Amino acid sequence: MDDTKLLIIGAYGQLGKALQAQYPDALAVDSDKLDITSPEAVNNFDWSNITHILNAAAYTNVDGAETNEALCMKINVAGVANLSEIASKKDLTLVHISSDYVFDGTRDNHTEDEEFSPLSVYGRSKAGGDTETTKTPKHYVLRTSWVIGDGHNFVRIMMGLADKDVSPTVVSDQVGRLTFTSELVRAIDHLLTKSAPFGTYNVSNSGKPASWADITREIFKLLGRDDLTVTDTTTLEYYAGKENIAPRPLQSALNLDKIRATGFEPRDWQENLKEYIEKEQAK
Ligand SMILES: NC(=O)c1ccc[n+]([C@@H]2O[C@H](COP(=O)([O-])OP(=O)(O)OC[C@H]3O[C@@H](n4cnc5c(N)ncnc54)[C@H](OP(=O)(O)O)[C@@H]3O)[C@@H](O)[C@H]2O)c1
């Protein structure tokens, strides 16, 4: 993979940072240098040395989207449409990241060909972005769930609670698998270097799907904090009385057969979590 021909967009986000670590010689920009919602900015960008767009940019505030629909759609749909159009015009490969939120979570194992059934504004916007991406022939849509990297994320929040000796109440009826950005980057690199067929691929860590409450128990165990307890609650109870909360899919586990068939074996989420926590503690 020739790093110098890659453009990373959304470079300061969780995935963007991991992509920069993997591809240090790639051109990396965030909204300050390239606002994907501006067709002029995208058109006038210097594409002369670029062969691949790695789009890690997105509006990712799931609850915020409920009251900021226009902005969410502008970034996650119109912005992606701008990238898809330029990819077609310049014959570039577009790598884009989708979400389990494009589904309503009634199936316990989501395959790539499941029809969209989003519950929230964010979910609708991600489905729209997928549709725009697939309009350019050379595309990879990586559909992922519960992303953990260098940024604001669930594992860091729970580590922070443990630091403060808090025994939290955590939702136990949403089930899925964590996806460490290192795995997403490894999957992107795999698809590109193997020249896998273009299309949509589910990517998460592997292992037994678990609830947020169970993941919290695992985090506390790995931290050696067996003194802390985790009390189960339902999504309905947890958000009762709170306003502008986006509905969440209850079943988020993604079927990983398709990417496995290309020769990629996702790492178990528990093994990856252990490594992540050790690195966080060493900081
Ligand atoms: N986080 C999850 O649990 C999760 C789950 C499933 C799928 N995903 C998907 O995974 C991808 C990466 O997520 P992440 O957690 O790494 O996101 P993130 O940390 O929120 O980063 C998103 C980045 O996009 C940038 N951005 C926003 N608007 C932009 C614009 N108009 N032009 C250019 N850049 C813009 C942001 O920059 P500014 O701060 O400057 O706006 C930010 O650096 C996204 O597509 C997300 O939808 C995430």
Ligand as a Chemical Component Dictionary entry (heavy atoms), coordinates in Angstrom:
data_LIG
# 
_chem_comp.id                   LIG 
_chem_comp.type                 NON-POLYMER 
_chem_comp.pdbx_formal_charge   0 
_chem_comp.three_letter_code    LIG 
# 
loop_
_chem_comp_atom.comp_id 
_chem_comp_atom.atom_id 
_chem_comp_atom.alt_atom_id 
_chem_comp_atom.type_symbol 
_chem_comp_atom.charge 
_chem_comp_atom.model_Cartn_x 
_chem_comp_atom.model_Cartn_y 
_chem_comp_atom.model_Cartn_z 
_chem_comp_atom.pdbx_ordinal 
LIG N1  N1  N 0  -18.266 5.678  17.550 1  
LIG C1  C1  C 0  -19.003 4.593  17.370 2  
LIG O1  O1  O 0  -19.390 3.870  18.302 3  
LIG C2  C2  C 0  -19.376 4.172  15.959 4  
LIG C3  C3  C 0  -20.177 3.035  15.757 5  
LIG C4  C4  C 0  -20.492 2.640  14.448 6  
LIG C5  C5  C 0  -20.001 3.388  13.383 7  
LIG N2  N2  N 1  -19.246 4.505  13.621 8  
LIG C6  C6  C 0  -18.761 5.250  12.467 9  
LIG O2  O2  O 0  -17.335 5.156  12.461 10 
LIG C7  C7  C 0  -16.777 6.328  11.844 11 
LIG C8  C8  C 0  -15.680 6.887  12.718 12 
LIG O3  O3  O 0  -16.229 7.194  14.004 13 
LIG P1  P1  P 0  -15.354 7.874  15.155 14 
LIG O4  O4  O 0  -15.863 7.362  16.450 15 
LIG O5  O5  O -1 -13.900 7.775  14.806 16 
LIG O6  O6  O 0  -15.840 9.401  14.967 17 
LIG P2  P2  P 0  -15.361 10.715 15.722 18 
LIG O7  O7  O 0  -14.296 10.375 16.718 19 
LIG O8  O8  O 0  -16.574 11.446 16.164 20 
LIG O9  O9  O 0  -14.648 11.551 14.552 21 
LIG C9  C9  C 0  -15.349 12.100 13.471 22 
LIG C10 C10 C 0  -14.461 13.123 12.798 23 
LIG O10 O10 O 0  -15.174 13.652 11.667 24 
LIG C11 C11 C 0  -14.851 15.009 11.563 25 
LIG N3  N3  N 0  -15.848 15.759 10.808 26 
LIG C12 C12 C 0  -17.101 16.116 11.195 27 
LIG N4  N4  N 0  -17.694 16.863 10.254 28 
LIG C13 C13 C 0  -16.803 16.990 9.238  29 
LIG C14 C14 C 0  -16.833 17.668 7.991  30 
LIG N5  N5  N 0  -17.903 18.380 7.597  31 
LIG N6  N6  N 0  -15.749 17.595 7.177  32 
LIG C15 C15 C 0  -14.654 16.905 7.574  33 
LIG N7  N7  N 0  -14.558 16.262 8.754  34 
LIG C16 C16 C 0  -15.618 16.296 9.586  35 
LIG C17 C17 C 0  -14.800 15.480 13.007 36 
LIG O11 O11 O 0  -14.065 16.679 13.035 37 
LIG P3  P3  P 0  -14.553 17.953 13.869 38 
LIG O12 O12 O 0  -14.404 17.570 15.303 39 
LIG O13 O13 O 0  -13.637 19.014 13.404 40 
LIG O14 O14 O 0  -15.994 18.176 13.487 41 
LIG C18 C18 C 0  -14.095 14.311 13.685 42 
LIG O15 O15 O 0  -12.694 14.491 13.705 43 
LIG C19 C19 C 0  -17.969 7.258  11.594 44 
LIG O16 O16 O 0  -18.394 7.102  10.258 45 
LIG C20 C20 C 0  -19.041 6.738  12.527 46 
LIG O17 O17 O 0  -20.344 7.042  12.061 47 
LIG C21 C21 C 0  -18.921 4.894  14.870 48 
# 
loop_
_chem_comp_bond.comp_id 
_chem_comp_bond.atom_id_1 
_chem_comp_bond.atom_id_2 
_chem_comp_bond.value_order 
_chem_comp_bond.pdbx_ordinal 
LIG N1  C1  SING 1  
LIG C1  O1  DOUB 2  
LIG C1  C2  SING 3  
LIG C2  C3  SING 4  
LIG C2  C21 DOUB 5  
LIG C3  C4  DOUB 6  
LIG C4  C5  SING 7  
LIG C5  N2  DOUB 8  
LIG N2  C6  SING 9  
LIG N2  C21 SING 10 
LIG C6  O2  SING 11 
LIG C6  C20 SING 12 
LIG O2  C7  SING 13 
LIG C7  C8  SING 14 
LIG C7  C19 SING 15 
LIG C8  O3  SING 16 
LIG O3  P1  SING 17 
LIG P1  O4  DOUB 18 
LIG P1  O5  SING 19 
LIG P1  O6  SING 20 
LIG O6  P2  SING 21 
LIG P2  O7  DOUB 22 
LIG P2  O8  SING 23 
LIG P2  O9  SING 24 
LIG O9  C9  SING 25 
LIG C9  C10 SING 26 
LIG C10 O10 SING 27 
LIG C10 C18 SING 28 
LIG O10 C11 SING 29 
LIG C11 N3  SING 30 
LIG C11 C17 SING 31 
LIG N3  C12 SING 32 
LIG N3  C16 SING 33 
LIG C12 N4  DOUB 34 
LIG N4  C13 SING 35 
LIG C13 C14 SING 36 
LIG C13 C16 DOUB 37 
LIG C14 N5  SING 38 
LIG C14 N6  DOUB 39 
LIG N6  C15 SING 40 
LIG C15 N7  DOUB 41 
LIG N7  C16 SING 42 
LIG C17 O11 SING 43 
LIG C17 C18 SING 44 
LIG O11 P3  SING 45 
LIG P3  O12 DOUB 46 
LIG P3  O13 SING 47 
LIG P3  O14 SING 48 
LIG C18 O15 SING 49 
LIG C19 O16 SING 50 
LIG C19 C20 SING 51 
LIG C20 O17 SING 52 
# 
